[in-house]
């Protein structure tokens, strides 16, 4: 989508996420694209002259004209804006749009070199302070927060794990769980998978927050609220914790896939979905699809990975044959020169010796499943 910005006309935008990232310079666009990969619930806008050709598939919106004319559409639509433009220019552009600190979105500014992330507007109520910390962590920049009295060194529930690509499954309980966190009620964090270094502050974690490895242990502690981080589908007994809880999906599932030439995207997708259902895993936690270099241009694989926005990784025969595997195939070796595709590819990307699913053949597709560990 390309937006033509004109004086006196509020442009039509396609809002999908809660946050918008805006850039207008060459370096700013490069930084914005990197940030967009890590913030899955953000929409990205940048000038059409910097188009790379993949904007449609990545759902990036391009614009022509003065960026100042874009803000009247973005300001009331998003919970937060991340702007890679000079601070002074941003202040001048948003000044006519300001209404009330209870309703204005959080506004964060990043310098063109990506060295500083500044909380500009609605730091506390609008969440700009928490957003500043998350963005700074994602691009390894220095956060600048001046509303010191409002800074709460605790967990930003709606942004929890966002810099790692974690996704919450439902927004229904974001508000009450956030209230429990900031009001220092008893909160359980249950983490079964995903990155461990999510605590962003130099100070210790507040005493009201306890971390557990398993849901039954957390339930036994009778918390007022919970944040659950897992790639698994929960059982009925476990879902009790979500009565006042938010479920986060970390990106940890690695799919190794081999297929016959010309296998349709529909068949590949069906095998992936069926396999994940059998394992009781969430498709939201898929991190990457891996295969052999001979399959790097396979239309079906390319279509599926593009549809879900999954990284598509391929390895050489030398790389695959260097991995010890449990189920080598003489037939595969005879035709391709490798002893296996899905199993060694999944092991290579996941960085593990044991897979959750070593290898399953289904029609024209062979699939292996690994879980990336962050121990």
C-alpha positions as semicolon CSV with decimal commas, in nm:
position;residue;x (nm);y (nm);z (nm)
1;X;0,000;0,000;0,000
2;X;0,126;0,347;-0,092
3;X;-0,015;0,657;0,078
4;X;-0,016;0,993;-0,098
5;X;-0,004;1,266;0,168
6;X;-0,182;1,587;0,081
7;X;-0,261;1,904;0,276
8;X;-0,603;1,905;0,439
9;X;-0,665;1,534;0,380
10;X;-0,626;1,276;0,657
11;X;-0,481;0,968;0,485
12;X;-0,634;0,622;0,502
13;X;-0,405;0,376;0,678
14;X;-0,425;-0,001;0,728
15;X;-0,383;-0,050;1,102
16;X;-0,301;-0,403;1,214
17;X;-0,090;-0,355;1,527
18;X;-0,097;-0,146;1,843
19;X;0,221;0,045;1,760
20;X;0,351;0,232;1,456
21;X;0,712;0,274;1,350
22;X;0,787;0,572;1,123
23;X;1,107;0,653;0,932
24;X;1,202;0,906;0,662
25;X;1,577;0,863;0,604
26;X;1,791;0,589;0,450
27;X;1,953;0,494;0,781
28;X;1,624;0,537;0,964
29;X;1,452;0,293;0,728
30;X;1,723;0,032;0,781
31;X;1,685;0,067;1,157
32;X;1,305;0,062;1,133
33;X;1,304;-0,260;0,931
34;X;1,524;-0,433;1,189
35;X;1,302;-0,313;1,472
36;X;0,988;-0,419;1,285
37;X;1,113;-0,779;1,270
38;X;1,124;-0,790;1,650
39;X;0,800;-0,600;1,718
40;X;0,538;-0,826;1,565
41;X;0,248;-0,608;1,681
42;X;0,379;-0,292;1,514
43;X;0,302;-0,141;1,173
44;X;0,585;0,013;0,973
45;X;0,564;0,329;0,760
46;X;0,843;0,481;0,554
47;X;0,896;0,690;0,243
48;X;0,830;0,526;-0,093
49;X;1,167;0,630;-0,236
50;X;1,332;0,379;0,004
51;X;1,117;0,084;-0,112
52;X;1,298;-0,252;-0,120
53;X;1,039;-0,450;-0,315
54;X;0,925;-0,669;-0,026
55;X;0,692;-0,419;0,137
56;X;0,370;-0,591;0,029
57;X;0,469;-0,931;0,170
58;X;0,598;-0,771;0,491
59;X;0,288;-0,550;0,518
60;X;0,492;-0,231;0,520
61;X;0,309;0,086;0,419
62;X;0,487;0,339;0,200
63;X;0,407;0,709;0,169
64;X;0,496;1,009;-0,043
65;X;0,478;1,370;0,066
66;X;0,548;1,533;0,403
67;X;0,551;1,294;0,697
68;X;0,386;1,571;0,902
69;X;0,062;1,495;0,717
70;X;0,074;1,130;0,828
71;X;0,052;1,203;1,201
72;X;-0,318;1,308;1,213
73;X;-0,407;0,954;1,103
74;X;-0,153;0,773;1,323
75;X;-0,202;0,972;1,644
76;X;-0,558;0,862;1,730
77;X;-0,515;0,509;1,592
78;X;-0,216;0,367;1,777
79;X;-0,127;0,303;2,138
80;X;0,230;0,412;2,072
81;X;0,443;0,569;1,800
82;X;0,813;0,495;1,750
83;X;0,954;0,773;1,534
84;X;1,302;0,775;1,379
85;X;1,313;1,150;1,320
86;X;1,483;1,433;1,509
87;X;1,326;1,513;1,845
88;X;1,256;1,878;1,762
89;X;1,078;1,791;1,439
90;X;0,862;1,531;1,614
91;X;0,762;1,780;1,885
92;X;0,653;2,032;1,623
93;X;0,456;1,771;1,428
94;X;0,263;1,628;1,724
95;X;0,203;1,959;1,906
96;X;-0,124;2,041;1,723
97;X;-0,254;1,690;1,797
98;X;-0,210;1,683;2,175
99;X;-0,528;1,648;2,379
100;X;-0,494;1,477;2,715
101;X;-0,233;1,263;2,887
102;X;-0,500;1,001;2,950
103;X;-0,572;0,957;2,580
104;X;-0,261;1,068;2,390
105;X;-0,050;0,777;2,262
106;X;0,298;0,713;2,391
107;X;0,558;0,869;2,162
108;X;0,916;0,747;2,145
109;X;1,193;0,901;1,931
110;X;1,507;0,725;1,805
111;X;1,802;0,915;1,663
112;X;1,909;0,831;1,308
113;X;2,211;0,632;1,425
114;X;2,005;0,423;1,664
115;X;2,213;0,523;1,967
116;X;1,941;0,675;2,186
117;X;1,573;0,596;2,243
118;X;1,385;0,886;2,404
119;X;1,050;0,877;2,584
120;X;0,879;1,195;2,460
121;X;0,506;1,182;2,538
122;X;0,273;0,989;2,773
123;X;0,562;0,824;2,950
124;X;0,364;0,662;3,227
125;X;-0,005;0,649;3,138
126;X;0,063;0,607;2,767
127;X;0,334;0,348;2,820
128;X;0,611;0,538;2,642
129;X;0,860;0,469;2,923
130;X;0,810;0,094;2,900
131;X;0,813;0,113;2,521
132;X;1,140;0,308;2,537
133;X;1,301;0,032;2,744
134;X;1,177;-0,240;2,510
135;X;1,289;-0,060;2,193
136;X;1,628;0,026;2,343
137;X;1,684;-0,336;2,442
138;X;1,580;-0,455;2,095
139;X;1,830;-0,233;1,909
140;X;2,094;-0,219;2,186
141;X;2,056;0,156;2,236
142;X;2,054;0,379;2,544
143;X;1,706;0,454;2,684
144;X;1,640;0,816;2,783
145;X;1,353;0,856;3,030
146;X;1,312;1,194;3,200
147;X;0,989;1,133;3,393
148;X;1,179;0,967;3,674
149;X;0,893;0,984;3,924
150;X;0,673;0,783;3,688
151;X;0,921;0,514;3,597
152;X;0,812;0,183;3,748
153;X;1,084;-0,073;3,750
154;X;0,857;-0,368;3,691
155;X;0,716;-0,575;3,403
156;X;0,533;-0,393;3,118
157;X;0,266;-0,658;3,063
158;X;0,162;-0,554;2,712
159;X;0,525;-0,537;2,597
160;X;0,661;-0,835;2,790
161;X;0,916;-1,019;2,574
162;X;0,829;-0,812;2,267
163;X;1,195;-0,753;2,183
164;X;1,238;-1,132;2,151
165;X;0,935;-1,165;1,927
166;X;0,704;-1,309;2,195
167;X;0,334;-1,274;2,114
168;X;0,049;-1,267;2,360
169;X;-0,235;-1,492;2,252
170;X;-0,523;-1,275;2,374
171;X;-0,550;-0,914;2,491
172;X;-0,851;-0,983;2,715
173;X;-0,658;-0,981;3,043
174;X;-0,384;-0,729;2,963
175;X;-0,548;-0,451;3,163
176;X;-0,631;-0,640;3,487
177;X;-0,296;-0,820;3,488
178;X;-0,115;-0,488;3,433
179;X;-0,310;-0,344;3,726
180;X;-0,200;-0,633;3,947
181;X;0,164;-0,576;3,850
182;X;0,170;-0,200;3,914
183;X;-0,038;-0,231;4,230
184;X;0,219;-0,474;4,371
185;X;-0,024;-0,762;4,404
186;X;0,098;-1,121;4,404
187;X;0,202;-1,202;4,045
188;X;0,336;-1,531;3,906
189;X;0,559;-1,551;3,600
190;X;0,558;-1,905;3,462
191;X;0,828;-1,965;3,201
192;X;0,860;-2,301;3,029
193;X;1,051;-2,180;2,723
194;X;1,195;-1,871;2,559
195;X;1,469;-1,622;2,639
196;X;1,557;-1,593;3,007
197;X;1,704;-1,241;3,011
198;X;1,371;-1,055;2,999
199;X;1,422;-0,855;3,320
200;X;1,532;-0,513;3,192
201;X;1,620;-0,320;3,507
202;X;1,939;-0,291;3,710
203;X;1,737;-0,319;4,031
204;X;1,615;-0,656;4,165
205;X;1,276;-0,788;4,066
206;X;0,997;-0,663;4,298
207;X;0,908;-0,899;4,583
208;X;0,549;-0,932;4,461
209;X;0,666;-1,110;4,144
210;X;0,762;-1,478;4,166
211;X;0,904;-1,687;3,882
212;X;0,802;-2,052;3,838
213;X;0,906;-2,327;3,597
214;X;0,569;-2,502;3,592
215;X;0,202;-2,400;3,606
216;X;0,101;-2,635;3,895
217;X;0,367;-2,475;4,116
218;X;0,238;-2,129;4,031
219;X;-0,124;-2,229;4,098
220;X;-0,024;-2,364;4,437
221;X;0,110;-2,019;4,528
222;X;-0,238;-1,869;4,461
223;X;-0,128;-1,555;4,272
224;X;-0,362;-1,265;4,192
225;X;-0,237;-1,261;3,833
226;X;-0,006;-1,456;3,605
227;X;0,214;-1,418;3,300
228;X;0,264;-1,756;3,130
229;X;0,539;-1,806;2,872
230;X;0,517;-2,135;2,686
231;X;0,502;-2,288;2,338
232;X;0,263;-2,558;2,459
233;X;-0,114;-2,569;2,427
234;X;-0,247;-2,574;2,783
235;X;-0,466;-2,848;2,926
236;X;-0,806;-2,762;3,075
237;X;-0,662;-2,787;3,427
238;X;-0,376;-2,552;3,339
239;X;-0,602;-2,292;3,177
240;X;-0,732;-2,202;3,524
241;X;-0,426;-1,980;3,560
242;X;-0,549;-1,766;3,270
243;X;-0,860;-1,654;3,458
244;X;-0,647;-1,349;3,536
245;X;-0,346;-1,424;3,322
246;X;-0,181;-1,348;2,990
247;X;-0,039;-1,625;2,772
248;X;0,277;-1,543;2,577
249;X;0,415;-1,743;2,285
250;X;0,797;-1,734;2,260
251;X;0,961;-1,809;1,927
252;X;1,127;-2,145;2,001
253;X;0,986;-2,409;1,764
254;X;1,218;-2,504;1,477
255;X;1,071;-2,696;1,184
256;X;1,302;-2,902;0,967
257;X;1,124;-2,982;0,641
258;X;1,202;-3,187;0,334
259;X;0,959;-3,242;0,047
260;X;0,929;-3,377;-0,303
261;X;0,975;-3,130;-0,584
262;X;0,651;-2,947;-0,663
263;X;0,478;-3,020;-0,332
264;X;0,199;-2,767;-0,288
265;X;0,198;-2,502;-0,017
266;X;-0,139;-2,636;0,098
267;X;0,004;-2,983;0,165
268;X;0,310;-2,846;0,345
269;X;0,096;-2,617;0,560
270;X;-0,147;-2,899;0,645
271;X;0,140;-3,123;0,759
272;X;0,283;-2,845;0,975
273;X;-0,052;-2,773;1,138
274;X;-0,132;-3,141;1,196
275;X;0,212;-3,207;1,344
276;X;0,194;-2,913;1,582
277;X;-0,154;-3,018;1,692
278;X;-0,031;-3,372;1,759
279;X;0,254;-3,233;1,970
280;X;0,017;-2,986;2,142
281;X;0,234;-2,694;2,030
282;X;0,123;-2,345;1,927
283;X;0,189;-2,232;1,571
284;X;0,254;-1,883;1,715
285;X;0,577;-2,018;1,864
286;X;0,731;-2,130;1,533
287;X;1,064;-1,953;1,492
288;X;1,196;-2,079;1,159
289;X;1,165;-2,337;0,881
290;X;1,489;-2,510;0,779
291;X;1,579;-2,730;0,484
292;X;1,848;-2,838;0,233
293;X;1,992;-2,587;-0,017
294;X;1,838;-2,784;-0,304
295;X;1,501;-2,675;-0,167
296;X;1,582;-2,305;-0,124
297;X;1,370;-2,217;-0,429
298;X;1,087;-2,465;-0,363
299;X;0,766;-2,266;-0,435
300;X;0,555;-2,444;-0,173
301;X;0,805;-2,385;0,105
302;X;0,856;-2,024;0,001
303;X;0,480;-1,962;-0,003
304;X;0,422;-2,108;0,344
305;X;0,710;-1,925;0,509
306;X;0,606;-1,600;0,342
307;X;0,245;-1,644;0,458
308;X;0,347;-1,681;0,823
309;X;0,647;-1,450;0,813
310;X;0,882;-1,729;0,921
311;X;1,254;-1,710;0,843
312;X;1,344;-1,967;0,574
313;X;1,689;-2,117;0,634
314;X;1,875;-2,368;0,418
315;X;2,197;-2,561;0,474
316;X;2,457;-2,715;0,242
317;X;2,517;-3,089;0,205
318;X;2,842;-3,053;0,396
319;X;2,665;-2,885;0,687
320;X;2,383;-3,142;0,703
321;X;2,611;-3,446;0,674
322;X;2,823;-3,319;0,963
323;X;2,527;-3,359;1,202
324;X;2,479;-3,696;1,374
325;X;2,125;-3,816;1,307
326;X;1,908;-4,105;1,428
327;X;1,735;-4,185;1,102
328;X;1,975;-4,167;0,803
329;X;1,821;-4,254;0,468
330;X;2,003;-4,442;0,193
331;X;1,737;-4,330;-0,055
332;X;1,775;-3,963;0,028
333;X;2,155;-3,993;0,005
334;X;2,135;-4,164;-0,333
335;X;1,934;-3,880;-0,484
336;X;2,064;-3,575;-0,298
337;X;2,401;-3,656;-0,144
338;X;2,276;-3,602;0,214
339;X;2,175;-3,863;0,472
340;X;1,882;-3,658;0,587
341;X;1,719;-3,319;0,545
342;X;1,457;-3,237;0,807
343;X;1,634;-3,394;1,107
344;X;1,983;-3,240;1,067
345;X;1,839;-2,905;0,951
346;X;1,625;-2,877;1,264
347;X;1,916;-2,979;1,488
348;X;2,148;-2,724;1,328
349;X;1,913;-2,430;1,375
350;X;1,785;-2,529;1,719
351;X;2,137;-2,601;1,841
352;X;2,030;-2,924;2,009
353;X;2,124;-3,292;1,993
354;X;1,773;-3,425;2,061
355;X;1,455;-3,329;1,878
356;X;1,097;-3,342;2,003
357;X;1,005;-3,517;1,679
358;X;1,294;-3,690;1,502
359;X;1,125;-3,743;1,168
360;X;0,775;-3,795;1,037
361;X;0,683;-3,876;0,676
362;X;0,343;-3,755;0,560
363;X;0,260;-3,773;0,190
364;X;0,519;-3,567;0,004
365;X;0,649;-3,399;0,320
366;X;0,902;-3,501;0,584
367;X;0,907;-3,295;0,903
368;X;1,122;-3,278;1,217
369;X;1,061;-3,054;1,518
370;X;1,309;-2,907;1,763
371;X;1,282;-2,665;2,053
372;X;1,545;-2,393;2,087
373;X;1,681;-2,378;2,440
374;X;1,809;-2,066;2,616
375;X;1,960;-2,231;2,923
